[in-house]
Amino acid sequence: MTSTLPPVLAVLRPGGTAQLAPLEQPLLRADDAAATRGDGAFETMHVRPDGVWLLEDHLDRLAGSAAALSLNLPPREQLEAVVDTAVNGWCDRSTTEDGSTTDAARETEAGVKLVCSRGPEYSPELGSTAYALAFGVSERAIAQRRTGVALQSLSFGYPAAERARAPWLLGGAKTLSYAVNMATLRQAALGGFDDVLLMSSDGYVLEGSTSTVVWVVGDRLYTTPTETGILASITVAHLFDNAHRLGLSTHRQLVTRSELAGVDGVWLCGSVRGIVEATSLDGQKLPGSNLTPRLREVLGF
């Protein structure tokens, strides 16, 4: 079930206490680096009946992003607390705007986003800003698990090896600077496509705009090496750890667009949308795969 329920906000107060706050409450100072420079990191996670899926892995990745940014994060237990507060607030919400009771929040598939910025530029002694937002997964994302997505390939602008040579490009870091990612999605939508396949300037497949690419040839499951600077996908790591259940071996390898068009199946993986099959690439139909339901099952979507 999907819902138009508004998100639930939890903030980390000075001193490290996590508290729910009204969504419309002012949160960022005008000089906060999140707003003025996109200077920070974030993680988005799937919420399941037994808690936040792979929370510890996401916090580990957040720490890696923060290290790349030279960003001081709040203590880990405080980050866990603000995530838990947001999720519990989502699940415990029992009244609607008209005052009636509802179980809609518990019945709605949810995600939670944890955001950490460098904090106020002109009061650095205040430290980082941290908050979590629990939200309902969109109907579009859920539908794409069933229908798949049509991809458009777009240039990322760098050779595949460039980000490994240039750490200031922040390869592998999940930063708040997502303007380019969102621009690629808008560009794809103008052409009638659902999502994006980012390509290196020397012709290799990198990743989706907000996802990681996996493909299969026979009984071999592949993804792009993280040495290219793509984000190390937690969802793909879990899939690879469990691929043996499907009789698949796992490999990391560069692939060109033309090579990808000839494989036995292509998917995009993300923490909230899960795994969705690519049905076409630049208007060229891709082969359907009977693995899709089994891959979804392995990932719990």
C-alpha positions as CSV (number, residue, x, y, z in Angstrom):
1,M,0.0,0.0,0.0
2,T,1.2,3.5,-0.8
3,S,0.0,6.7,0.8
4,T,0.1,10.5,0.7
5,L,1.0,10.6,4.4
6,P,3.5,13.4,5.0
7,P,7.0,12.5,6.1
8,V,8.0,12.3,9.8
9,L,11.0,14.4,10.9
10,A,13.4,13.7,13.7
11,V,16.2,16.1,14.6
12,L,19.4,15.7,16.6
13,R,19.4,18.5,19.2
14,P,22.5,20.1,20.7
15,G,23.7,17.6,23.3
16,G,22.8,14.6,21.1
17,T,19.1,14.1,22.0
18,A,16.9,12.9,19.1
19,Q,13.4,14.4,19.0
20,L,10.5,14.4,16.7
21,A,9.7,17.8,15.2
22,P,6.9,19.2,13.1
23,L,7.8,18.9,9.4
24,E,7.1,22.6,8.9
25,Q,9.4,23.6,11.7
26,P,12.5,25.7,10.6
27,L,15.5,23.3,10.7
28,L,18.5,24.8,8.9
29,R,20.1,28.1,9.5
30,A,20.4,30.3,6.5
31,D,24.2,29.7,6.5
32,D,24.0,25.9,6.9
33,A,26.4,24.2,4.4
34,A,23.6,21.8,3.3
35,A,21.7,24.7,1.8
36,T,24.5,27.0,0.7
37,R,27.0,24.5,-0.7
38,G,25.4,21.0,-0.7
39,D,28.3,20.2,1.7
40,G,27.3,17.0,3.6
41,A,26.4,13.4,3.2
42,F,23.3,11.3,3.5
43,E,22.0,7.7,3.4
44,T,18.5,6.5,2.4
45,M,17.3,3.2,3.8
46,H,14.4,0.8,3.5
47,V,12.1,0.3,6.5
48,R,10.9,-3.2,7.2
49,P,8.7,-4.8,9.9
50,D,11.9,-5.8,11.9
51,G,13.5,-2.4,11.6
52,V,15.7,-0.4,9.2
53,W,17.2,-2.8,6.6
54,L,21.0,-3.0,6.8
55,L,21.3,0.0,9.0
56,E,24.8,-0.7,10.2
57,D,26.1,-1.1,6.6
58,H,24.5,2.3,5.8
59,L,26.1,3.9,8.8
60,D,29.5,2.5,7.8
61,R,29.1,3.9,4.3
62,L,28.0,7.3,5.7
63,A,31.2,7.3,7.8
64,G,33.2,6.6,4.6
65,S,31.5,9.5,2.8
66,A,32.2,11.8,5.8
67,A,35.9,10.8,5.8
68,A,36.1,11.7,2.1
69,L,34.5,15.1,2.9
70,S,36.6,15.7,6.1
71,L,33.2,16.0,7.8
72,N,32.9,15.3,11.6
73,L,29.8,13.2,12.2
74,P,27.8,13.0,15.5
75,P,28.6,9.8,17.4
76,R,27.2,6.7,15.8
77,E,24.7,6.0,18.7
78,Q,23.2,9.4,18.2
79,L,22.8,8.8,14.4
80,E,21.1,5.5,15.2
81,A,18.8,7.3,17.7
82,V,17.7,9.9,15.3
83,V,16.9,7.3,12.6
84,D,15.0,5.1,15.2
85,T,13.1,8.2,16.4
86,A,11.9,9.1,12.8
87,V,10.9,5.5,12.0
88,N,9.1,5.0,15.3
89,G,7.3,8.3,14.8
90,W,6.2,7.1,11.4
91,C,5.0,3.8,12.6
92,D,3.3,5.2,15.7
93,R,1.4,7.9,14.0
94,S,-2.3,7.2,14.4
95,T,-4.2,10.3,13.6
96,T,-4.9,12.1,10.3
97,E,-5.3,15.8,9.8
98,D,-9.1,15.5,10.3
99,G,-8.6,13.8,13.6
100,S,-9.6,10.3,12.7
101,T,-7.5,7.3,13.5
102,T,-5.7,5.3,10.9
103,D,-3.2,2.4,10.5
104,A,-2.1,3.9,7.2
105,A,1.5,4.5,8.4
106,R,2.0,0.9,9.5
107,E,0.5,-0.4,6.2
108,T,2.6,1.9,4.0
109,E,5.9,0.8,2.7
110,A,8.5,3.3,4.1
111,G,12.0,4.5,3.8
112,V,14.1,6.8,6.0
113,K,16.7,9.4,4.9
114,L,19.5,10.4,7.3
115,V,21.1,13.7,6.5
116,C,24.3,15.2,8.0
117,S,25.7,18.5,6.8
118,R,28.8,20.4,7.9
119,G,26.6,22.8,9.8
120,P,26.5,26.6,10.0
121,E,29.3,28.2,8.0
122,Y,29.6,31.2,10.4
123,S,29.2,29.3,13.6
124,P,31.4,26.2,13.0
125,E,31.5,25.6,16.8
126,L,27.9,24.4,16.5
127,G,29.1,21.3,14.6
128,S,27.2,19.3,12.0
129,T,23.5,19.4,11.4
130,A,21.8,16.0,11.5
131,Y,18.2,14.9,11.0
132,A,16.2,11.9,9.7
133,L,13.1,11.9,7.6
134,A,10.8,8.8,7.4
135,F,8.6,8.8,4.3
136,G,6.3,6.6,2.3
137,V,7.8,4.9,-0.8
138,S,6.3,6.4,-3.9
139,E,3.7,4.5,-6.0
140,R,6.0,5.0,-9.0
141,A,8.9,3.2,-7.4
142,I,6.8,0.3,-6.3
143,A,5.2,0.0,-9.8
144,Q,8.7,0.0,-11.5
145,R,9.5,-3.3,-9.6
146,R,6.8,-4.9,-11.7
147,T,7.0,-3.0,-15.0
148,G,10.7,-2.3,-15.3
149,V,12.3,0.9,-16.6
150,A,13.4,2.3,-20.0
151,L,16.9,3.6,-19.8
152,Q,18.7,6.5,-21.6
153,S,22.5,6.5,-21.6
154,L,24.1,9.8,-20.8
155,S,27.7,10.9,-20.4
156,F,29.1,11.4,-17.0
157,G,31.9,13.4,-18.5
158,Y,35.0,11.7,-17.0
159,P,37.0,8.6,-18.0
160,A,36.3,5.5,-16.0
161,A,39.6,5.7,-14.1
162,E,39.6,9.5,-13.5
163,R,37.9,9.6,-10.0
164,A,40.5,7.1,-8.7
165,R,43.2,9.5,-9.7
166,A,41.4,12.5,-8.4
167,P,40.0,12.0,-4.8
168,W,38.7,15.6,-4.8
169,L,36.0,14.4,-7.2
170,L,34.6,12.5,-4.3
171,G,34.2,9.2,-6.1
172,G,32.3,6.7,-3.9
173,A,31.0,9.3,-1.5
174,K,27.2,9.8,-1.1
175,T,27.1,13.6,-0.8
176,L,24.3,16.1,-0.7
177,S,25.4,17.5,-4.0
178,Y,22.8,15.7,-6.1
179,A,21.9,18.5,-8.6
180,V,23.6,16.6,-11.5
181,N,21.9,13.3,-10.6
182,M,18.5,15.0,-10.6
183,A,19.3,16.9,-13.9
184,T,20.0,13.5,-15.6
185,L,16.6,12.2,-14.6
186,R,14.9,15.3,-15.9
187,Q,16.8,15.0,-19.2
188,A,15.7,11.4,-19.5
189,A,12.1,12.2,-18.8
190,L,12.1,14.8,-21.6
191,G,12.8,11.9,-24.0
192,G,10.2,9.6,-22.5
193,F,12.7,7.5,-20.5
194,D,12.3,6.3,-16.9
195,D,15.9,6.4,-15.7
196,V,19.5,6.9,-16.7
197,L,22.6,4.9,-17.4
198,L,25.6,7.1,-16.8
199,M,28.5,6.4,-19.1
200,S,32.2,7.3,-18.7
201,S,33.7,9.5,-21.4
202,D,35.7,6.5,-22.6
203,G,32.6,4.4,-23.2
204,Y,32.1,2.3,-20.1
205,V,28.9,1.8,-18.0
206,L,29.1,3.5,-14.6
207,E,25.8,3.6,-12.6
208,G,22.3,4.9,-12.6
209,S,21.4,8.4,-11.5
210,T,20.5,7.0,-8.0
211,S,21.2,3.3,-8.4
212,T,23.8,0.7,-9.3
213,V,23.8,-1.5,-12.4
214,V,23.9,-5.2,-12.4
215,W,23.7,-7.6,-15.3
216,V,23.8,-11.3,-15.9
217,V,25.4,-13.5,-18.6
218,G,24.6,-17.1,-18.2
219,D,25.1,-18.0,-14.5
220,R,27.5,-15.0,-13.9
221,L,26.2,-11.9,-12.2
222,Y,28.2,-8.7,-12.8
223,T,28.4,-5.1,-11.6
224,T,30.8,-2.2,-12.3
225,P,34.0,-2.1,-10.2
226,T,34.0,0.5,-7.4
227,E,37.4,1.7,-8.6
228,T,35.6,3.7,-11.2
229,G,34.3,5.9,-8.4
230,I,30.7,4.7,-8.4
231,L,29.0,4.4,-5.0
232,A,29.5,1.1,-3.3
233,S,26.0,-0.3,-3.3
234,I,24.8,-1.9,-0.1
235,T,21.9,-3.5,-1.9
236,V,24.3,-5.0,-4.5
237,A,26.7,-6.2,-1.8
238,H,23.8,-8.1,-0.1
239,L,22.7,-9.5,-3.5
240,F,26.2,-10.7,-4.3
241,D,26.5,-12.2,-0.8
242,N,23.4,-14.3,-1.5
243,A,23.8,-14.9,-5.3
244,H,24.9,-18.5,-4.6
245,R,21.3,-19.3,-3.5
246,L,20.4,-18.7,-7.2
247,G,23.4,-20.7,-8.5
248,L,25.1,-17.5,-9.7
249,S,28.7,-16.5,-9.4
250,T,29.6,-12.8,-8.9
251,H,32.0,-10.6,-10.8
252,R,33.0,-6.9,-11.1
253,Q,33.9,-5.9,-14.6
254,L,33.9,-2.9,-16.9
255,V,31.3,-3.2,-19.8
256,T,30.5,-1.0,-22.8
257,R,27.1,0.1,-23.8
258,S,27.1,-2.3,-26.8
259,E,28.2,-5.2,-24.7
260,L,25.5,-4.5,-22.1
261,A,22.8,-4.5,-24.9
262,G,23.8,-8.2,-25.6
263,V,23.7,-9.6,-22.1
264,D,20.9,-11.9,-20.6
265,G,19.4,-9.3,-18.2
266,V,20.0,-5.8,-16.8
267,W,18.8,-4.3,-13.5
268,L,19.1,-1.2,-11.4
269,C,19.5,-1.7,-7.6
270,G,18.8,0.8,-4.9
271,S,18.1,0.7,-1.2
272,V,14.4,1.8,-1.3
273,R,13.2,1.0,-4.8
274,G,14.9,-2.4,-4.6
275,I,15.8,-4.1,-7.9
276,V,14.1,-3.1,-11.1
277,E,14.7,-4.7,-14.5
278,A,15.8,-2.5,-17.5
279,T,13.5,-3.2,-20.3
280,S,15.2,-1.0,-23.0
281,L,18.3,1.1,-23.5
282,D,18.2,4.1,-25.7
283,G,15.0,2.7,-27.3
284,Q,16.6,-0.7,-28.0
285,K,14.7,-3.5,-26.3
286,L,16.7,-5.5,-23.8
287,P,16.1,-9.2,-23.2
288,G,13.7,-10.0,-20.4
289,S,14.9,-12.3,-17.7
290,N,13.1,-14.8,-15.6
291,L,15.5,-14.1,-12.8
292,T,13.7,-10.8,-11.8
293,P,11.3,-12.4,-9.3
294,R,14.0,-14.5,-7.7
295,L,16.4,-11.5,-7.4
296,R,13.6,-9.5,-5.8
297,E,13.0,-12.3,-3.3
298,V,16.6,-12.5,-2.3
299,L,16.5,-8.8,-1.6
300,G,13.2,-8.9,0.2
301,F,11.2,-6.6,-2.2
